[in-house]
């Protein structure tokens, strides 16, 4: 999908859902990485409960061309320097402005969140009449 933003849903301490737009993001196969400030509610909520949903939708006005992707999975704060560098290099290709913010402020202010999918629901009305559900097998 061509999206530069997605809707991330986390679980608050009171077991209510908390949704917000996030972006940009990068992916490595089915794994998705998003960026946020260290002191954001996203980080606090993911540390408390790692279960998340990430929703992407292409902008089509014709329902016959509608496409969306829903990822249900678990999210973790990335701590490996090698993984951070790899994701940062990919971010520069996707969004120079965002990369410049992170370079200016340093990794002390920013976090990378890794989303490991457990299931994916993909809708492409141009190809199918029903959503395609993909369950991810644990290794």
PyMOL commands that set and color helices and strands:
alter all, ss='L'
color gray80, all
select helices_A, chain A and resi 41-48+63-65+81-94+96-105
alter helices_A, ss='H'
color red, helices_A
select strands_A, chain A and resi 6-11+17-22+25-28+31-37+51-57+67-77+110-124+132-135
alter strands_A, ss='S'
color yellow, strands_A
deselect
rebuild
show_as cartoon
